[in-house]
Amino acid sequence: MITVAEAFDKFRKKLELTDTEQKDAQRRHTEVRECIRAKFDIKRDFLTGSYGRHTKTKPLKDIDIFFVLGSKEESRRNDAPSKILDAFENCLIEKYGSDKIERGRRCITVEFDKVYQTQDPDGKVLSIDAVPAFELKQHFEIPDDILGKWIESDPEIHAEEATTKNKALDGKWKPLVKMIKRWNREAKKPVKPSFLLEVMAQDLIDGPFSTYPDEIINFFSNAHETIGNVWPDPAKLGPPVSDQMDQTKINTAKEVLRTAEKIADRAKRAENLGNISEALSLWRQLFGSYFPQS
């Protein structure tokens, strides 16, 4: 039987993208980029979000592409933000069909493969988000359909902070964030958006890094206490990352985080008592089938 440390190392590797997944992701996002470029004046476009920061979990859902609009599109800045989302939506519907397109708060999503519980999503790029943006002097503006206005953002700052944190913790921070996001997915996403978990992990996980089990237990404990806090945009530009978490969602998340902490504690105690089989089973209860038992 493998040790808990070996199981976590296998789990870490399981969460990494395969060559096939990376090639499929490149093919898909290149296709979407070409579609938008053909209809709009695009100054530049680049990958953002957790895929761009290398904190994306599998299956590959919601790969973000930032489209910086060029000078020919400048007049759109005077319109309601819904207008540019309308335009992106119509462009992508023309390419993929209305049944493949979903409108988000700040993006238009192309759903390549709708997955049901009986299907295995591994190795598939399920969806890509197209985010329109205007470049400011130092940052960007993106549309917010809920707030009904343009908001400032800078995903490049988000990426820099994630890289800096990961380097400070010897390359272990990003894998840990992926594990936490995997738990969130298995727990039916009590914390939304998943980026909130990443923002919390920036603050709640610090050096020196211990072990993945210990850091996960610490995160659950601290997240349970702080999930109700206002968690601002790391770039200090847009609305709080936690603005989707109303009191009802906070209460639910607190309960789920507390339960996760208890299960993780039990797993740690089982390992300390030499009951490796029970420990592995409990960690699998938290992380699902991605976590190995042998």
C-alpha positions as CSV (number, residue, x, y, z in Angstrom):
1,M,0.0,0.0,0.0
2,I,1.2,3.5,-0.8
3,T,1.9,6.0,1.9
4,V,-0.2,9.2,2.4
5,A,2.8,11.3,1.1
6,E,3.0,9.1,-2.0
7,A,-0.8,9.4,-2.5
8,F,-0.6,13.2,-2.4
9,D,2.2,13.2,-4.9
10,K,0.2,11.0,-7.3
11,F,-2.8,13.3,-6.7
12,R,-0.7,16.3,-7.5
13,K,0.4,14.8,-10.8
14,K,-3.2,13.7,-11.6
15,L,-4.2,17.3,-11.4
16,E,-1.6,18.4,-13.9
17,L,-2.6,18.8,-17.6
18,T,-1.6,16.0,-20.0
19,D,0.0,16.8,-23.4
20,T,-3.4,15.8,-25.0
21,E,-5.3,18.2,-22.8
22,Q,-2.8,21.0,-23.5
23,K,-3.0,20.5,-27.2
24,D,-6.8,20.4,-27.2
25,A,-6.9,23.5,-25.1
26,Q,-4.6,25.3,-27.5
27,R,-6.7,24.2,-30.5
28,R,-9.9,25.3,-28.9
29,H,-8.8,28.7,-27.7
30,T,-7.0,29.4,-31.0
31,E,-10.3,28.7,-32.7
32,V,-12.2,31.2,-30.5
33,R,-9.5,33.8,-30.9
34,E,-9.7,33.6,-34.6
35,C,-13.5,33.9,-34.5
36,I,-13.4,37.1,-32.4
37,R,-10.5,38.6,-34.4
38,A,-12.4,38.2,-37.6
39,K,-15.3,40.4,-36.4
40,F,-13.6,43.0,-34.1
41,D,-10.5,45.2,-34.0
42,I,-8.4,43.4,-31.4
43,K,-5.3,45.1,-30.2
44,R,-4.1,41.9,-28.5
45,D,-5.6,38.8,-26.8
46,F,-4.1,36.6,-24.1
47,L,-5.0,33.8,-21.7
48,T,-6.1,34.8,-18.2
49,G,-7.9,33.2,-15.3
50,S,-6.8,30.1,-13.5
51,Y,-5.7,28.4,-16.8
52,G,-3.3,31.3,-17.5
53,R,-2.1,31.3,-13.8
54,H,-1.7,27.5,-13.9
55,T,-4.1,26.9,-11.0
56,K,-6.9,25.4,-13.2
57,T,-8.4,22.1,-12.1
58,K,-9.7,19.4,-14.4
59,P,-11.9,19.0,-16.3
60,L,-10.9,22.1,-18.3
61,K,-13.9,24.4,-17.9
62,D,-14.0,28.1,-18.3
63,I,-10.6,28.8,-19.9
64,D,-10.5,32.6,-20.0
65,I,-9.3,34.7,-23.0
66,F,-8.9,38.5,-22.6
67,F,-9.7,40.4,-25.8
68,V,-8.3,43.9,-25.7
69,L,-10.3,46.0,-28.1
70,G,-8.5,48.3,-30.6
71,S,-9.1,51.9,-31.6
72,K,-11.8,51.0,-34.1
73,E,-14.0,49.8,-31.3
74,E,-13.4,52.8,-29.0
75,S,-17.0,54.1,-29.5
76,R,-18.3,51.0,-27.7
77,R,-16.8,52.3,-24.5
78,N,-19.6,54.9,-24.4
79,D,-22.3,52.2,-24.6
80,A,-23.8,50.2,-21.8
81,P,-21.4,47.2,-21.1
82,S,-24.2,44.8,-22.1
83,K,-23.8,46.0,-25.7
84,I,-20.3,44.6,-26.2
85,L,-21.4,41.4,-24.6
86,D,-24.3,41.3,-27.0
87,A,-21.8,41.8,-29.9
88,F,-19.5,39.0,-28.7
89,E,-22.5,36.7,-28.1
90,N,-23.8,37.2,-31.6
91,C,-20.4,36.6,-33.1
92,L,-19.9,33.3,-31.3
93,I,-23.5,32.2,-31.9
94,E,-22.8,32.7,-35.6
95,K,-19.8,30.4,-35.3
96,Y,-21.0,27.7,-32.9
97,G,-24.8,28.0,-32.7
98,S,-27.0,29.4,-29.9
99,D,-27.1,26.0,-28.0
100,K,-23.4,26.2,-27.4
101,I,-23.3,29.8,-26.1
102,E,-24.0,31.0,-22.6
103,R,-23.9,34.6,-21.3
104,G,-21.9,35.3,-18.2
105,R,-21.5,38.3,-15.9
106,R,-18.4,39.5,-17.7
107,C,-17.9,37.2,-20.6
108,I,-19.5,35.0,-23.2
109,T,-19.0,31.3,-22.8
110,V,-18.6,28.7,-25.6
111,E,-19.7,25.3,-24.3
112,F,-17.9,22.7,-26.3
113,D,-19.0,19.7,-24.4
114,K,-21.9,19.6,-21.9
115,V,-21.0,16.9,-19.4
116,Y,-23.5,14.8,-17.5
117,Q,-22.9,12.7,-14.5
118,T,-22.6,9.5,-16.5
119,Q,-19.9,10.9,-18.7
120,D,-16.1,11.1,-18.1
121,P,-14.9,14.7,-18.7
122,D,-11.2,13.9,-18.4
123,G,-9.1,15.0,-21.3
124,K,-11.8,17.4,-22.6
125,V,-11.9,21.1,-23.0
126,L,-15.5,21.8,-21.9
127,S,-15.8,25.6,-22.3
128,I,-14.0,28.8,-23.1
129,D,-14.8,32.3,-21.8
130,A,-14.4,35.3,-24.1
131,V,-13.8,38.5,-22.1
132,P,-14.0,41.9,-23.9
133,A,-11.7,44.6,-22.5
134,F,-10.5,48.1,-23.1
135,E,-6.9,49.1,-22.2
136,L,-6.5,52.0,-19.8
137,K,-3.2,53.7,-19.0
138,Q,-2.1,51.1,-16.5
139,H,-4.9,48.6,-16.3
140,F,-8.1,47.4,-18.2
141,E,-11.8,47.9,-18.2
142,I,-14.2,45.0,-18.6
143,P,-18.0,44.9,-18.8
144,D,-20.0,43.8,-15.7
145,D,-23.6,42.8,-16.7
146,I,-24.8,42.6,-13.1
147,L,-23.4,46.0,-12.0
148,G,-24.3,47.5,-15.4
149,K,-21.0,49.3,-15.7
150,W,-17.4,49.0,-16.8
151,I,-15.1,47.9,-14.0
152,E,-11.4,48.0,-13.8
153,S,-9.4,44.8,-13.8
154,D,-5.8,43.6,-14.3
155,P,-5.4,39.8,-14.7
156,E,-1.7,40.3,-15.3
157,I,-1.3,41.4,-11.7
158,H,-3.3,38.3,-10.6
159,A,-0.9,36.1,-12.5
160,E,2.2,37.9,-11.1
161,E,1.0,37.5,-7.6
162,A,0.3,33.8,-8.1
163,T,3.8,33.2,-9.6
164,T,5.4,35.1,-6.7
165,K,3.6,33.2,-4.0
166,N,4.3,29.9,-5.7
167,K,8.0,30.7,-5.9
168,A,8.1,31.7,-2.3
169,L,6.6,28.3,-1.3
170,D,9.0,26.3,-3.4
171,G,6.5,25.6,-6.1
172,K,4.0,24.0,-3.8
173,W,1.4,26.7,-3.6
174,K,-0.1,26.2,-7.0
175,P,-0.5,22.5,-6.6
176,L,-2.1,23.1,-3.2
177,V,-4.6,25.6,-4.7
178,K,-5.5,23.0,-7.4
179,M,-6.2,20.4,-4.6
180,I,-8.4,22.9,-2.7
181,K,-10.3,23.7,-5.9
182,R,-10.8,20.0,-6.5
183,W,-12.3,19.7,-3.1
184,N,-14.6,22.6,-3.8
185,R,-15.8,20.9,-7.0
186,E,-16.4,17.6,-5.2
187,A,-18.3,19.5,-2.4
188,K,-20.7,21.0,-5.1
189,K,-18.9,24.4,-5.1
190,P,-19.9,26.0,-1.8
191,V,-17.3,28.7,-2.5
192,K,-18.0,30.8,-5.6
193,P,-16.2,31.9,-7.6
194,S,-13.3,29.4,-7.4
195,F,-11.0,32.3,-7.7
196,L,-12.1,33.3,-4.2
197,L,-10.3,30.2,-2.9
198,E,-7.2,31.3,-4.7
199,V,-7.4,34.8,-3.2
200,M,-7.9,33.3,0.2
201,A,-5.0,31.0,-0.2
202,Q,-2.7,33.9,-1.0
203,D,-3.4,35.2,2.5
204,L,-4.0,32.0,4.5
205,I,-1.1,29.9,3.3
206,D,2.3,31.1,4.2
207,G,5.8,29.8,4.7
208,P,7.5,27.7,5.7
209,F,5.4,25.1,3.8
210,S,4.8,22.0,5.8
211,T,3.1,19.1,4.0
212,Y,0.1,19.0,1.8
213,P,-2.1,17.3,4.4
214,D,-1.1,19.8,7.1
215,E,-1.5,22.8,4.9
216,I,-4.9,21.6,3.7
217,I,-6.1,21.2,7.3
218,N,-4.8,24.7,8.2
219,F,-6.6,26.1,5.2
220,F,-9.9,24.6,6.0
221,S,-9.6,25.8,9.6
222,N,-8.7,29.4,8.6
223,A,-11.1,29.5,5.7
224,H,-14.0,28.4,8.0
225,E,-13.2,31.5,10.1
226,T,-12.7,34.0,7.3
227,I,-15.1,33.0,4.5
228,G,-17.5,35.8,5.6
229,N,-14.8,38.5,5.2
230,V,-14.8,40.9,2.3
231,W,-12.0,39.6,0.0
232,P,-10.9,42.4,-2.3
233,D,-9.6,42.1,-5.8
234,P,-5.8,41.4,-5.5
235,A,-5.2,44.1,-8.1
236,K,-7.2,46.6,-5.9
237,L,-9.3,47.6,-8.9
238,G,-12.6,45.8,-9.3
239,P,-15.3,44.8,-6.9
240,P,-14.5,42.3,-4.1
241,V,-13.9,38.8,-5.3
242,S,-16.3,37.7,-2.6
243,D,-19.2,39.7,-3.8
244,Q,-21.1,36.5,-4.9
245,M,-21.1,35.2,-1.3
246,D,-24.3,36.4,0.4
247,Q,-25.0,35.5,4.0
248,T,-26.9,32.3,3.0
249,K,-23.9,31.1,0.9
250,I,-21.5,32.1,3.6
251,N,-23.3,30.0,6.2
252,T,-23.4,27.0,3.9
253,A,-19.7,27.4,3.1
254,K,-18.8,27.7,6.8
255,E,-20.6,24.4,7.5
256,V,-19.0,22.6,4.5
257,L,-15.5,23.9,5.4
258,R,-15.9,22.8,9.0
259,T,-17.0,19.4,7.9
260,A,-14.0,19.2,5.5
261,E,-11.6,20.2,8.4
262,K,-13.0,17.4,10.6
263,I,-12.6,14.8,7.9
264,A,-9.0,16.0,7.2
265,D,-8.2,15.9,10.9
266,R,-9.6,12.3,11.1
267,A,-7.4,11.4,8.2
268,K,-4.3,12.8,9.8
269,R,-5.0,11.0,13.1
270,A,-5.6,7.7,11.2
271,E,-2.2,8.2,9.6
272,N,-0.5,8.9,12.9
273,L,-2.0,5.7,14.3
274,G,-0.7,3.7,11.4
275,N,-4.1,3.1,9.8
276,I,-3.0,4.2,6.3
277,S,-6.0,2.5,4.6
278,E,-8.5,4.6,6.6
279,A,-6.4,7.8,6.0
280,L,-6.4,7.3,2.3
281,S,-10.1,6.6,2.3
282,L,-10.9,9.8,4.2
283,W,-8.8,11.9,1.9
284,R,-10.5,10.3,-1.1
285,Q,-13.8,11.3,0.6
286,L,-12.7,14.9,0.4
287,F,-11.1,14.9,-3.1
288,G,-13.1,12.2,-4.9
289,S,-11.8,9.7,-7.4
290,Y,-8.8,11.7,-8.4
291,F,-7.2,10.8,-5.0
292,P,-5.5,7.4,-5.2
293,Q,-5.8,4.6,-2.7
294,S,-3.1,2.4,-4.2
